[in-house]
């Protein structure tokens, strides 16, 4: 028995932050949106330490009050033990950004955070289908005109036709892999291993929720307070160093914790309460972010090393920008190529800023002052602000202190 083919303005592939935010923002503009997600939410995901670059998108979606309701650990900034001087950690506060608009972010439980964003997309009118695996794009000449997907447990595929398809499939990189667009960064082929501990210590006062980043032998450790009692701890190193160590990933993590300065004493009385987890953190950027009828966003477009905690911010700020680009395309189809190129140029500028600072961090020998000066060279070459403000601005995910991925009509650029 044949079924009628539904018609949509937009099909979004992927229900993580990039997909749910893109879909929700487009629904707010009155568009008919279908979102297809392979998994059933809630589901576990790493990437729990947010920065204030997410706040404008959370505000646009009307969910800031829900962040308080979910009782996520508030995070006013970060602490670092990095470079040649390992005598004591140094810190920054998000409010140090020029204007100080956003005082804090959060350490989140991603299963709850991502589910909240997906639920909000539903509330805004998005048709959300979970347990749906996208099999292939539908085409009309050289234009992608929808997708063919299959529901879990069903034998027959379903066709969904749309004016635009947004690939927010994360590191599945659905269209990036299909079109051969993924360009890997050979100097950032890293791996991460992590787990969770109960009873680890906390810094006092408003530093309680700080993400601690500690450089160590051949890599770095993260220490993320997720609640008053639960802490996520992980180690990042290169793939080659992991192999050369001859150790299983979990033993290498334990060895690095034991040999660390800050993380060792913070966890001296803690107990591990979860399994060890590992993932490949290879950085990449797709060589093209859009084409006729399609566009990439979030990890489907690019992934930058987790050192700066920028992944969710890239996803959500990218969602704001791509939603505007798609809205303008639907409103004025003759502008599609122009607005998509403007979206890509703006996104690449943001990515480039983060990538340059990540690579400078990985040199290993640079201390606080040098890192501040490099951030200033990236975001404030005219030296109009103190170097530390440039550093905090970049680590907040705000690039130049504004919402440059969200403001203004893309067709004006």
C-alpha positions in Angstrom: 0.0 0.0 0.0 1.4 3.4 -1.0 1.5 6.3 1.3 1.3 10.0 0.4 4.7 11.7 0.4 4.7 14.4 3.0 5.9 17.9 2.0 8.1 20.1 4.2 10.0 23.3 4.0 12.9 21.8 5.7 14.1 18.3 6.8 16.7 18.3 9.5 18.9 15.2 9.9 20.0 14.8 13.6 18.4 15.8 16.9 21.4 16.9 18.9 21.8 20.6 19.8 22.7 21.7 16.2 19.6 19.9 14.8 17.1 20.7 17.5 18.0 24.4 17.7 18.0 24.8 13.9 14.6 23.1 13.7 13.1 25.0 16.6 14.3 28.4 15.2 12.9 27.6 11.8 9.6 26.6 13.3 9.5 29.9 15.1 9.6 31.5 11.7 6.5 29.5 10.7 8.2 26.9 8.5 7.1 23.2 8.2 10.0 21.3 9.7 10.7 17.5 10.0 13.5 16.4 12.2 14.8 12.8 12.0 16.9 11.4 14.8 18.5 7.9 14.7 18.4 7.4 18.5 15.7 7.5 21.1 16.1 10.4 23.6 17.3 10.8 26.3 20.6 9.3 25.4 24.2 9.7 26.8 26.6 12.1 25.2 29.9 13.6 26.1 30.5 17.4 25.8 29.1 18.5 29.2 30.9 21.8 29.8 29.2 24.7 28.2 30.4 28.3 27.6 28.4 31.5 27.4 28.3 31.5 23.6 25.2 29.2 24.0 23.2 31.8 25.9 21.9 33.8 22.9 20.4 30.7 21.2 18.9 29.4 24.5 17.3 32.9 24.9 15.9 32.9 21.3 14.4 29.4 22.0 12.9 30.6 25.3 14.5 27.9 27.5 16.7 29.8 29.9 14.3 29.2 32.7 14.5 25.4 32.0 18.2 25.5 32.6 17.5 26.6 36.2 14.7 24.0 36.5 17.1 21.2 35.6 19.5 22.4 38.4 22.6 22.2 36.3 25.9 23.2 37.9 26.5 26.9 37.3 29.9 27.7 35.7 31.3 31.2 36.1 34.5 30.6 34.3 37.4 28.2 34.1 40.7 27.3 35.8 43.9 26.3 34.0 47.2 24.7 35.0 49.0 25.1 31.7 52.5 25.8 30.3 55.9 25.8 31.9 54.8 27.3 35.2 52.9 24.6 37.0 53.1 26.2 40.5 49.4 27.1 40.7 46.2 27.2 38.5 45.0 30.5 37.1 41.4 31.4 36.2 39.1 33.6 34.1 35.5 34.7 34.6 33.0 35.0 31.8 31.9 38.4 33.0 35.3 39.7 32.1 34.2 39.9 28.4 33.6 43.5 27.3 30.1 44.4 28.3 29.8 41.4 30.6 26.4 40.4 29.2 26.6 36.8 30.2 27.9 36.0 33.7 27.8 32.2 33.6 27.2 29.0 31.7 26.6 25.5 33.0 28.0 22.0 33.4 25.2 19.9 32.0 24.1 16.3 31.9 23.8 16.0 28.1 21.1 13.4 28.1 18.8 15.9 29.9 20.1 19.0 28.1 19.7 17.5 24.6 16.3 16.1 25.4 15.1 19.5 26.7 16.2 21.1 23.4 14.4 18.4 21.3 11.3 18.7 23.4 11.3 22.5 22.8 11.5 21.9 19.1 8.4 19.7 19.3 6.6 22.4 21.3 7.4 24.9 18.6 5.8 22.8 16.0 8.6 20.6 14.6 7.6 17.1 13.6 10.2 15.0 15.5 10.7 11.4 14.5 13.1 9.3 16.6 14.4 5.9 15.7 14.8 7.1 12.1 17.8 6.2 10.0 18.4 8.3 7.0 19.3 6.1 4.0 19.9 8.5 1.1 19.0 11.9 -0.2 16.2 12.4 -2.7 17.3 14.4 -5.7 15.7 16.6 -8.4 18.4 17.0 -11.0 21.5 18.3 -9.2 19.4 19.5 -6.2 18.8 17.6 -3.0 15.0 17.6 -2.6 14.5 15.5 0.5 15.5 12.3 2.2 14.6 8.6 2.3 14.6 7.2 5.9 13.7 4.0 7.6 12.1 3.6 11.0 13.5 1.2 13.5 11.7 -2.2 13.2 10.1 -1.2 9.9 11.0 -2.8 6.5 9.8 -0.1 4.2 11.5 3.2 3.8 9.7 6.6 3.9 10.3 9.5 1.5 10.2 13.0 2.9 10.5 15.8 0.3 11.6 19.3 1.3 12.9 22.6 -0.2 16.0 22.4 2.0 17.8 19.6 3.9 20.0 20.5 6.9 22.6 17.9 7.8 23.0 18.1 11.6 24.1 14.5 11.9 27.1 15.2 14.1 30.2 13.1 13.7 28.2 10.7 11.5 28.9 13.4 8.9 26.1 12.0 6.6 26.5 14.3 3.6 30.2 15.1 4.3 31.1 11.4 4.0 28.7 10.9 1.0 30.2 13.7 -1.0 33.8 13.2 0.2 34.0 16.6 1.8 35.8 15.8 5.1 39.3 17.3 5.5 41.1 16.0 8.5 43.7 18.0 10.5 46.7 15.7 10.8 48.1 17.6 13.7 44.9 17.2 15.8 44.3 13.4 15.6 43.6 12.9 19.3 41.8 10.4 21.4 40.0 10.9 24.7 39.3 8.5 27.6 37.1 9.5 30.6 34.9 8.4 33.4 33.0 9.7 36.4 33.8 10.0 40.1 31.8 10.6 43.3 33.3 12.6 46.2 35.9 14.6 44.5 36.8 18.0 46.0 35.6 21.4 44.8 37.2 24.8 44.6 35.6 27.3 46.9 33.0 30.0 46.2 32.1 30.8 42.6 35.0 28.6 41.4 33.1 25.6 42.4 31.8 24.9 38.9 35.0 25.8 37.1 36.2 23.4 34.4 39.8 22.7 35.3 42.1 22.1 32.4 45.5 20.7 33.4 48.4 20.1 31.0 50.3 16.9 31.7 52.8 14.6 30.1 51.9 14.2 26.4 48.4 15.5 26.8 45.9 17.2 29.1 43.3 16.4 31.7 39.8 17.8 32.1 38.0 18.0 35.5 34.3 18.9 35.2 32.1 19.3 38.3 28.7 18.1 37.1 26.9 18.3 40.5 27.9 18.8 44.1 29.1 15.2 44.2 29.7 14.0 40.6 32.8 14.9 38.6 33.7 14.0 35.0 37.4 13.5 34.4 39.1 12.7 31.1 42.5 12.6 29.4 43.3 13.7 25.8 46.4 12.7 23.9 47.4 11.9 20.4 46.5 8.5 18.8 50.2 7.8 18.3 51.0 8.4 21.9 48.2 6.2 23.1 49.6 3.3 21.0 53.2 4.0 22.0 52.2 3.9 25.7 51.3 0.2 25.4 48.6 0.8 27.9 44.8 0.3 27.6 43.1 3.7 27.6 41.7 3.3 31.1 45.1 2.5 32.6 46.6 5.5 30.8 43.9 7.8 32.3 44.6 6.5 35.8 48.3 6.9 35.3 47.9 10.5 34.2 45.6 11.4 37.1 48.1 9.9 39.6 50.9 11.9 38.1 49.0 15.2 37.9 49.3 18.2 40.2 45.7 19.5 40.7 43.5 16.6 39.6 45.4 14.1 41.8 44.7 15.9 45.1 41.2 16.9 44.0 40.4 13.2 43.6 42.4 11.8 46.5 39.2 10.6 48.3 37.0 10.0 45.3 35.5 6.8 44.0 34.9 6.0 40.3 31.2 5.2 39.7 30.9 4.6 36.0 32.6 2.7 33.2 35.5 4.0 31.3 34.6 5.5 27.9 36.8 6.4 25.0 36.4 8.3 21.7 38.4 9.5 18.8 38.7 13.3 18.8 40.1 13.8 15.3 39.5 17.4 14.2 38.2 18.1 10.7 36.4 20.6 8.5 34.3 19.9 5.5 35.6 21.6 2.3 32.1 22.8 1.4 29.2 23.6 3.8 26.4 23.8 1.3 25.1 23.0 -2.1 21.8 23.1 -4.1 19.1 22.2 -1.5 21.5 21.2 1.4 23.6 22.7 4.1 25.8 21.4 7.0 25.8 22.6 10.6 27.5 21.6 13.9 29.8 18.6 13.9 28.5 17.6 10.5 30.3 20.7 9.1 33.4 20.7 11.4 34.8 19.4 14.7 37.5 21.3 16.6 39.5 19.6 19.4 37.6 19.7 22.8 40.3 21.7 24.5 38.2 25.0 24.5 34.8 23.3 25.3 33.5 24.9 22.1 31.6 22.0 20.5 28.1 22.8 21.8 28.6 26.5 21.2 29.6 25.9 17.6 26.5 23.7 17.2 24.1 26.2 18.7 25.6 29.4 17.3 25.8 27.6 13.9 22.2 26.6 14.3 21.2 30.3 14.8 23.1 31.3 11.7 22.0 28.4 9.4 18.4 28.9 10.5 18.6 32.5 9.3 20.2 31.4 6.1 17.6 28.7 5.4 14.8 31.2 6.3 16.1 33.7 3.9 16.5 31.0 1.2 12.9 29.9 1.7 11.7 33.6 1.5 13.8 34.5 -1.5 15.1 31.4 -3.3 17.2 33.4 -5.7 19.4 34.4 -2.8 20.2 30.8 -1.8 23.8 30.7 -3.0 24.6 34.1 -1.6 23.2 33.6 1.9 24.7 30.1 2.2 28.1 31.5 1.2 27.8 34.3 3.8 26.8 31.6 6.4 29.9 29.5 5.5 32.3 32.5 5.5 31.1 33.6 9.0 31.2 30.1 10.4 34.7 29.5 9.0 35.9 32.7 10.5 34.7 31.6 14.0 36.2 28.1 13.4 39.5 29.6 12.3 39.8 31.7 15.5 39.2 28.7 17.7 41.6 26.5 15.7 44.4 29.0 15.9 44.2 29.3 19.7 43.9 25.5 20.1 47.1 24.9 18.1 48.9 27.6 20.2 47.8 25.8 23.4 49.2 22.5 22.1 52.6 24.0 21.8 52.7 23.2 25.5 55.4 25.7 26.5 53.2 28.8 26.4 52.0 30.2 29.7 49.2 32.6 30.7 50.6 35.8 29.4 51.5 34.3 26.0 48.1 32.8 25.6 46.4 36.1 26.4 48.6 37.8 23.8 47.9 35.2 21.1 44.1 35.5 21.7 44.5 39.3 21.4 46.3 38.9 18.1 43.4 36.7 16.9 40.4 38.7 17.9 41.7 42.2 18.6 44.7 42.9 16.3 44.2 46.7 16.9 44.9 46.1 20.7 41.8 48.1 21.7 41.3 45.9 24.8 43.6 44.3 27.4 44.9 40.8 26.2 43.1 38.9 29.0 39.7 40.3 27.8 40.5 39.0 24.3 41.3 35.6 25.8 38.1 35.4 27.8 36.1 36.6 24.8 37.4 33.7 22.7 37.0 31.1 25.5 33.4 32.4 25.9 32.6 31.5 22.3 31.8 35.1 21.5 34.8 35.8 19.2 34.7 39.6 19.3 32.3 40.2 22.1 29.2 40.2 19.9 26.9 37.5 18.6 28.5 37.7 15.1 27.0 34.4 14.0 23.4 35.6 14.9 23.2 39.3 14.2 21.8 40.8 11.0 20.5 39.5 7.7 23.0 37.3 5.9 21.8 38.7 2.6 23.3 42.0 3.7 26.8 40.6 4.0 
